[in-house]
Amino acid sequence: MGWISPTQTHGFLGDANGKTILKGLIVENSAEGFGHLLSQVRFYMQRDGFSRVVFGLEPTSVYHKPLAEHLIEQAIWWSMRPTRPSRRTVA
């Protein structure tokens, strides 16, 4: 996935080798939008022969939470990626 705003989620679908499957994916942050997202993912999984999918979410403020909650309710794996490198210094 890509970035998430208060009203929409923008993203893309790609494979584990870095090949972009679908770009410019935009869904509304609603049950209907998330249902559309999952139907798109299922279509490309079947078309391209993928057996598993992992959603990566950018933790932008709190906007990722509705999609994350929907994925949890559907028992779908997801992970967060940092928006920028950590500023902590390791001694």
N, C-alpha and C positions, 0 to 999 in steps of 0.2 A: 504494500500500500504506500501511499504518498503522504500528503499532509491532510490535516483535518481542521475544518473551520466550525463555527457554531452551527451552521446550517447544512454543510455539505462535506463529504469525504472525497478527496481527490486521490487517485492512485493509478497503479499499473499492475499487470500480472507478468511475472517473469519466472523462468525456470532456474534450477540450481546452478546452471552453467553460465548464467548472466544474460541469456537470450530473452529479449522482451517479447512477450506473447500478445499483450494488449496494453496500449498506452492511452492516456486521456480518459480514463474511467472516472466518472463523477456520479456519485449517488447522494441522495438526500439523507440526512441524519434522521431517519424515521424507520419504523418497522417495514414499511413498503420499500424504502430505499435499500435497507439491509437485505431484504428478501431478494431484490433485484441483483444486488452484489453477489449473493450466494448462488443464484441461478446462473449468473455469468461464470462464476468460478467452476460450477459443476459442468457447464457446457464445455469449457476449455479443458477441464480435467479429462472428460470423456474423449473429446476430439484429439487431444495430444497424448493420451495414454498415461496421465499422471495418476498415481495411486494415493498420493498424500499431498496435503497443502498445509502451509504455515502462513498465517497472517502476521506481518510485521507492522506495528503501529508506532507512529511518532508521538511521543507524549507531550503534545502541545497543550499547555495549560490543562484544562479539564475536558477539552473537546473530544478526546479519544474515548472517554468513559462510556457513552451510549453504545458505540460500536463494540467495545470490549465486553460490555455486559451482554449484548446480544450474542456475541460469539460464545461466551461462557454458557449462556442458556442453551445454545445449540450444541454444546460439547465440542467446540472447535478449538484447536490449538492456535495460540497467538503469542507474540512476544513484542516487547518494546525495544526500540532502538534509540540511543541518545541523540538529541538534537545537535549537540556540540561536544567536543572532547571535555572530559572532566578537568577542572582547574586545580584539583588537589595535587599537592606535591608529595611524592612518596620519598621518604628519607631512607 
